[in-house]
Amino acid sequence: MWGCELPARVELLRARFGVDSHIYIQPDPYRLPFEAATFDVVYANQVFEHVQRLEELIAESRRILRPSGVLIACLPLRSTPVELHMFVPFVHWVPAAWRERYLGIWYSVMRPRHRLQYGSPDVMARADARYISTETWYRSRRAVERLLAADFRDVRLDTNRYVASKYAWLSHVPGVAQLVTYAVNACFIATRPRRFST
């Protein structure tokens, strides 16, 4: 198993996994540091919503997969009502010009300790509005499926398996996977074609 992360997380990753772990620090998310047809599986967990040019990362994932290799991508969709980085409802639906004000009001009224430990409501509202606007790109289910279908075959939503692995006690309740898909985290699985003409 090999991992690939961005430079901002170097210290956290080294502290958690050790200096000699199989983790590449990659400043360019659109060019993965692996040879073509290297892996059987590419697993992108909470990555796609942070990638502006997602079609390039998907094509790069296809490049490093062996024929019939599988891409598993878990990500929140645009439909998720609570933004999962700061746990503020609807903030990623609010127009960019109004986000700082919306967050300022939310932080002043709700006073969430998990955010305000880093600064005053105004300081955190400014930082978080900037983060949402420059570091996240939420997409609809159809948009993600369309982007995956350009490079992969057998693209399917398989949140059932995600629910079974993370929330086994809920996995037999009817409709839970559907609710998780649109309210928390969708899980897509796509297979690399045996032949692919570029």
C-alpha positions, 0 to 999 in steps of 0.5 A, a space after each residue: 500500500 502506498 499513500 499520496 498526500 499534499 505538503 501541508 500534511 507532512 508533519 501530521 502524517 510523519 507523526 502518525 505513520 513514521 518517517 519511513 512509511 510508504 507515503 509520498 508527499 505530492 505538491 501536484 495533485 494532478 500528477 501522481 508519482 507512480 508508473 502507469 498500470 501500477 495498482 489494482 485499487 486506487 482509494 480516494 477518501 475525502 479527496 474529490 471535493 478538494 480537487 478543482 480539476 477533478 477530470 484530471 485527477 480521475 484520468 491520472 487515477 486511470 493511468 496508474 491503475 492496471 487494466 480492470 483495476 478499481 477506483 473507489 472514491 468516497 466524498 460528500 456531494 453538493 446535496 450534503 446539508 451540513 458542511 463536514 469540515 466545519 459542521 455548519 449547515 448549508 454554508 457551502 450552498 450560500 453564495 460566496 459573497 455572503 459566506 463570511 457574514 453567514 459564518 460570522 453570525 453562526 459562530 457568534 450565536 452557536 459559539 462552537 468550541 471546535 472552531 472558536 478555539 482557533 480565534 474569534 467568530 470574525 477571524 474564524 468566519 473569514 478563514 472558513 469562508 476563504 477555505 470553502 471558496 478556495 479549497 472545496 468544490 462540491 459536485 452533484 452525484 450526476 456530475 461525479 458520475 459523468 466525470 468518472 464515466 469519461 475514463 472508467 466503465 461500470 461506474 456505480 454508486 455503492 454507498 451500501 458497502 461503505 455503510 456496512 463497513 462504517 456503520 454495520 449496526 445501521 446497514 440493514 435499515 431500509 433507506 439508510 444508504 440512500 440517506 447517507 449518500 445524500 446527507 453525509 458521504 457517497 461512495 463510487 466504484 469505477 472499473 478501468 477498461 482493459 483497453 483505453 485509447 487516449 
